[in-house]
Amino acid sequence: MSEQTTEEKSNKRVLEGVVLSNKAEKTVVVQVERKYLHPQYRKTIRSHKKYMAHDEANECNIGDTVRIVESRPLSARKRWVLQTIVTRAEQL
């Protein structure tokens, strides 16, 4: 039997999005965009949703592309935890 990492065994959802805000302490707001086909008109539609995610080390900046993973409720609106930073935003 092959060994699997803890990431592969987990049934938790993993989303990728862009950080919109990092003003709160240990919290980032991530916008996740998804594309789907309209059932009747067959047109590709883009929609987005914002998620609040826990960032323990306060390492995210606005514009970073991050991967977040589902977790237990951490506060009234936080149910996601930062997994990794995929790409950093360019600093001007």
C-alpha positions in Angstrom: 0.0 0.0 0.0 1.4 3.4 -1.0 2.0 6.1 1.6 -0.1 9.3 1.3 0.6 12.7 2.8 -1.9 14.2 5.2 -3.0 16.6 2.5 -4.1 13.8 0.2 -6.1 11.9 2.9 -8.1 14.9 3.9 -11.7 15.4 2.7 -11.5 19.1 3.3 -12.1 21.5 0.5 -9.1 23.5 -0.9 -9.7 26.8 -2.7 -7.3 29.2 -4.4 -7.8 32.9 -4.6 -6.4 36.5 -4.3 -6.0 38.3 -1.0 -8.2 41.5 -0.9 -7.6 42.6 2.6 -5.1 41.9 5.5 -6.2 44.7 7.8 -7.6 42.4 10.6 -5.2 40.7 13.0 -4.4 37.1 11.9 -7.2 37.3 9.3 -7.2 37.8 5.5 -10.1 38.2 3.1 -9.6 36.0 0.0 -11.7 36.3 -3.2 -12.2 33.0 -5.0 -13.3 33.2 -8.6 -15.1 30.3 -10.3 -16.2 29.8 -13.9 -19.2 27.7 -15.0 -21.3 27.1 -18.1 -24.8 28.5 -18.1 -27.1 25.5 -18.4 -29.4 26.9 -21.1 -27.4 29.5 -23.0 -24.0 27.7 -22.8 -22.1 30.9 -22.0 -19.2 30.8 -19.6 -20.0 32.9 -16.5 -17.5 34.2 -14.0 -18.6 34.5 -10.3 -16.7 35.2 -7.2 -17.1 34.8 -3.4 -15.2 36.2 -0.5 -13.9 34.0 2.3 -12.3 35.0 5.6 -9.2 32.9 6.4 -7.0 32.5 9.4 -3.4 33.7 8.8 -1.5 32.8 12.0 1.8 34.6 11.1 0.3 37.6 9.4 2.5 36.9 6.3 0.0 37.6 3.5 -0.1 40.9 1.6 -2.8 42.4 -0.6 -2.6 40.8 -4.1 -1.0 37.5 -3.1 -2.4 34.3 -4.6 -3.1 31.9 -1.8 -4.5 28.4 -1.1 -6.9 28.1 1.8 -8.3 24.9 3.3 -11.6 24.3 5.2 -11.4 24.0 9.0 -13.6 24.1 12.1 -15.3 27.4 12.9 -12.6 29.8 14.3 -14.9 32.8 14.8 -18.4 34.0 13.7 -17.3 34.2 10.0 -13.9 32.4 9.8 -14.0 28.8 8.6 -10.9 28.6 6.5 -7.2 28.5 7.2 -4.3 29.7 5.1 -2.4 26.6 3.6 0.2 28.2 1.4 1.1 31.3 -0.5 1.2 30.3 -4.2 2.6 33.6 -5.6 3.5 36.9 -4.0 2.2 40.2 -5.3 4.6 42.6 -6.9 5.6 45.4 -4.5 5.7 48.9 -6.0 
